[in-house]
Amino acid sequence: MKKLLSLLLIAVILLGSASAMESGKIVIKGTEKRNISVHATGDNTVEAGISPTTGENLAELAATLQLPATFGGMIKTGKYYPVLVQISNPNGGIGQNAPWFASYCDVMYETMLSGDGITRHTAVFNNALPEMVGPLRSIRTHHLAIQAEWNCPYFFHGKQDMYVDPLMIELNKARPGTTYSRKLNTVGILYNGTDGNSKPYKSGDRHFRVNKTQIDAPNNAGYKLAEIVKEVSPADWEFNNHAYVFTDNLPLGGDDASFIYVNWQQAVNNSRLEYDPEANVYERYVYLPDNSNRSALYDELTLSNPQLVNRDKSGEGTFTFEIEHGNPITFTNVIVQYVTIDWDGQGTKFFPAGKKDGTGNADYFMGGKHYQGVWKRSSIFDRTVFYGPDGYEMPLLRGKTLIIMMDTKQNRSVSYDP
């Protein structure tokens, strides 16, 4: 079995100092008033055979990806069935903490986990459902606000005591397609890894841990995602229409943006995105926690050949794997969504702009260009619509999207330069 440490030494790509590239950066004013009158939009229609989450041709994706038999997703079934996965992000999510098979996600959110600027990722998988996903960690109230607009299965591992939050009270009410209980135990839609092992999604090896000699606990819990969605999740679930508008051409206007700098005021989570014109994607780099200004490419871990080490009294299995670094996790579109977050002792009290409906500034990066706009969300159960500078829904380039939900109330920032 390959040693993880040697793999990390080989696979993690270190870059030199970024200070020279930050010389002419433009800091985005996230709370500045933007005089953009939006034109209300409804649900978007999607052509048959086209992904509603990335705008890509599913048949062409199938030929390119050649998914293993253990994978699922719209590429294989032709059925829209998005799921959310709460991914841990310790020390920036690099090295042994890199996410598992996350290059297959369609949309990734980065949100704060706590008021000190520690962040966590919520990934949307639809086109391809990997055999395994992880490492799973806990959710906060504002992560349920993301789930509410997708109305889809959510895989996570633990939660805060969030039931006194006004958002939770709203989510606990019945709504079309689901009924939330106050214990977040809705059958077939919320998959909490800390629930009892009587849950069907925890039976057998569907929920497992990687041996902590390979990946440190507690960031070593995973799910067999494709199997659970195929065998346990409700086949007739009614999803919200969450299709984006896609285009093959860049919108007019915009200014050059080859580098994006994301500052959470927490060094281990600060990142830089660099535009690769040949691949037409932004590569994400995370600064190393050694104050050297070096950074590592954000990529995934791949796990294969599981071997059972032991089972605890509850029946949960611990496995060793062959672990390697896989594909880099890149994004065709990067959206910065400015939101207001109110922190309390329990974690967060959150809905965008602190009320049932929400609006705020949004900035878009695609094709090496930057555009300004705004976002609007009519209710907790409606999708967030991103509008461009002309007030119409912003078309995205076909491909994966990173949505950075940046707090407006703290000393945090996003900047860019050509």
N, C-alpha and C positions, 0 to 999 in steps of 0.2 A: 504494500500500500504506500502510496506516495506521501511524503511528509509535507504537511501544510506549510511549515515554516520555510522550507526551501522553495516551495511554489510561490510564496509571497515575495521572497527576495528576487525571484526571476520575473514575476508577472506584474508587480506594482511599478508603474512608470513614474519616475520622479523627474520633475522639471526644475529648472533653475529659478532664480529670483524673479518674481513678477513685478517688482517695483518699477522697472523701466517701462513696462506696458501700461502702467496705471497713470502715467504722467499727465495725459490730457483728458482725463475722464470727466464725464458729465453726470452729475448727481440728479436723479429723478426727484422731482418735488411731488411726493405722493398725495399730499393733501391740498395742493393748489387747485383753485377753482378752474374747471375747464368748461368753456361755453359750448357744449355739445348737446344738441337737442336730439334725443333718440327717437327712432321710428319703431314703434312696438312691433314685435315679431311673434309668430306662433311657432308651432312645431315644424321642424325641417323634414322634408321627404328625402329618402335615400334611394337611389337607383338599385335595382336588384343586382346582387353580386358585388356590391360596394360596401365597405365597412363604414358604419355610422360613427365610429370612434376615431378612425384615422383617415378615412376617405380613400383607402387603397383598394385595388382590385383583389378580391379574395382568392380567385383562381391563380393569379400571378403570385400572390403571397405564398400560396400552398406550394407552388413549383419552386419558389426560391428557398423557403424555410425547410421543406422536407421534414415535417414534424414527426417525431417518433410516435409509435403506436400508443404509448402511454400518455400522450398529450390529448387535450380536447380543444374545444373552442369553435368559433364561428367558421373558421377556415375549414374545419372538418364537417360540422353539422349544418352549416348554412343558417343557423339560428342565432339571433341576437340574445346573448345571455351574459351581461357584464357582471363581474364580481369585484369587490374591493378587498384589498389585503393590506393590513396595517404592518408596515415594515420598520423594524428597529433601525436606528441610525447612530449607534455609539461611535464616538471618535470619527464622525463624518461618514460612517458606512463604507470604509475602505479596508483593505487587508483582510483579515479573518472575519471582519464585521460586514463585508460586502453582502448585498442581498442575493438571494438564490434565484437564478433564472429570471431576474427582473428585466432583462433585455427584451422579453416578450410582452411586457406591459404596453398598453396603448396610451395611457395618460398617467402621469405621476404628479401628485400634490406634495408640496413641502410646506409644513405648518409648524408653528412653535408648539412644543410639548409643555413648556413651563415659562414663567415670566422672565427667566434668566437667559432666554434665547436658545436653549436646547431645542432641536427640531426633530421631527419624525416624518416619515414618508407614508402616504396612502396611495397605493397603486391600483389602477383600474385595468383588469384583464378582460378581454372579450375576444379578440381575433384568435389568440392562442392561449389555452389554459395549460400551464406547465404541469408536469406530474407532481412536482413538489414546489412549495413556496415557503419563504421564511427569510430571516428570523422574525417570528411574530412577537409583537409586544402590545402594550395596553393602549386603549383609546381614551380620549377626553371628550367633553361635551361637543366641542366644535367639530370633531370628526364625525359625530352623528349628524351634524348639519350637512356634511358632504354626502353621507349615506342617504339622507332624506331627499336630496335632489336627484339621486340616481335610482332610489327605491330598489336596491338590488342586494344580494347576499353580501355579508361583510364578515371577513375572517380576522380575528384579533385574539389577543391573549391577555385578558385582564381589563379592568375598567376602574375609574375613580368612583367615589360616592357622589353621583351626579343627579340624584333624583329630586333634589330640591331646586334644581335649576329651572327657570322658566321655559327654556327650550325643551328640557326633558318632559315637563308637564304637557307641552304642546305635542311632542312626539309620542307620548303615551296615549294620546287619544286615538280612537279608531279612524282609519282613513281607507280609501279604496285600495284593495290589494293586500292589506295587512292589518293586524291588530297588535299594538305594542303592549306588553305587560310592564309593570313597574320594575320587574327584575330583569328586563332585557332578555327574556328567554323565549322570544318568538320562535316557534318551530320553523326550521328551514330557511331562516333569513339572517339571523345573527349567530355567528359561530364563535363562541368564547372558549378559548383553550383551557381556562381555569374552571369551567363547569365540570360537573361530575361525569364519570366515565360511562354512565348509563346513556349518555347522548349518542345517537347513532353515528354522528360525525367524529366521535372519539373512539369508536370500536376498532378492534384490531390494531393496525398500524396507521390508521388515518391521521392520528395526531401522534407525533413522536418527538424525540429529542436527539440531537447529535451528541456523541460522546464529548464531554467537556474537555478532554485532553486535546481535541481537535478544534472546537469552537467554544469559547468561554460561556458558561451560564451567567445570566439568564437569557443571553441572546442566542439560544440554540434550539428553540422550539419551532416546529414546522407542521404543515398540513400536506396531505396528499390531495391537492386541489382538484385535479381533473377527475379523480375517482369520486370525491364527495359530490361534486356538481353533477356527475353522471348518475350516481346511485342513491344519493340522499336528498339533494336539493329538489324542491318542487319543480316538476317539468313544465307546469302551466302557469308559472309566476307571471304577473302582469307588471312589466317594467315601464318606468317613465320614458317618454321619448327624449333622448338626450343627444340626438344627432347634432353635430356641428356643421357649419357651412365650409366647404372645401373648394380650393381653386388650384389650378396648375400654374398660375402666374402671380407674381408679387403684386400687391396693390400699388397704385401710384403714390409717389411722394416718399416720405420717410427719410431718415438720415442714416449714415453709415454706423454700423455697430458690430464690430468684429469681436469685441470682448465685453462681457457682462460680469460685474462684480457684485456679489451678494453678501452683505454684511449684517449678521444677526447679533453683533456684539458678543459673540461666543466663538472663540477662535477655532474650535474643533468642528464647527458647523459652517464656517464661512467658506464660500466657494467662488470659482471663476468659471465662466462658460466661454469657450473659444469657438468661433465659427470656422468650419472646414468647408471651403467653397467647392471642393471636388465632390464631397459626399453630400453637400447642402444640408449639414446638420451642425448643431452646437454640441461640442464635447464638454463634459463637466469635469472639473478638477477640484479636489478638496485639499485645503491647506493642511500640512502636517502639524501636529501639536508640539513642535519643537522650536517655534519662533524663528525658523530659518527662511521663511517665505518659499520653501519648497512645497510642491503639491503632488498629489497622486491622481491618476485617472480613475474616475468613477466607473467601475465595471461590476460584473456579477461573479458569484461563485456557482459552479456546477457540481452537483452531487451525484454520484453513481455507485453501483455495486454495494448496496447497504448490507451490513452484517450485524445481526443482533448481538448486543453486549449483555444486556440484562433487562428484566422487567421488574418494576416495583410492585408493591402490594396492590396497587390500583389496576395493574395490568398494562400501564403505559410502558412502551419500549424505548430503550436507548440503543442507538445504532452508531457504528462507525461507517464512514463513507470514503470513497476516493474523491478527493476535493481538489478542484482546479479552478483557476481563474478563466472565465469565459469571455463573452462579448462585452465590449464597452456599452454603457447605457447612454445613448445619445438622443437628442431631441431635434425635430425639425422646427417646432414652434416652442417658444418660451413666452409665457404670459406672467406678468407680475400683477397680481390682484391686491390692491390696497384695502385692508380691512381694519376694523377697530375691535380690539380684544380687551375685555375687562377681566383682570385676574383676581381671584380670591383664594382663601386658604385651601379650598378643595381642588383647585386647578383653574378651570376657566368657566366663565359665564359668557357665552358667545352666540351671537348670530351676526352675520355681516352688518355693520353699522349699528349693532346693538338693538335691533328692533325686528319686527316680523318681516318687513320687507327691507331690502338693502340696496345700496348703490355706492359707488366709489370710483376712483380712478383705476385705469388699467393701462399697462404698457405692453407692447407686443414686439417680439424679436423674431424675425424669420428672414431667411435668405441674406443674412448679413446686414439687414436693415432694422431700424427702430421706428415704431409708430405709437402715437398717443391715442387713447380712447377712454371709455368708461365702461363699467359693468352695472348690471341691474338684475335683481332677483325679486320677483313679485311676492313670493311667500316662501315659507320653509320647505314646501313640497314642490316648488317650481325650480327648473334648471336656471343656473346662472347664465345670462346672455352677455357676451362680450361685444361691445359696439366699437366701431372704428371712428376715425376723426370726422367722417361724413354723417355719423349718427345711425348708420345701418349696421347690422350684425357683421362683425369682422370675419372675413373669410380666412381660413387657415390653409397653409400648404399641406398637402397630403403627407401624413407621417405622424410620428409620436409627438406628444405635447407635454411640457412641464409647466405646471401652474404653481407659482410661488405666492402663497398667501402671506403678504408682508404686513406686519403690524405698523399702524400709522402713529400710535401713541408713544412709542418708545424711541430711543436713540438708535434706530436701525436704518439701513439704507440700501438702495440698489443704484448702481452707476454703470456707465458704459463708455467706451471710446472706440474710435474707428479701427 
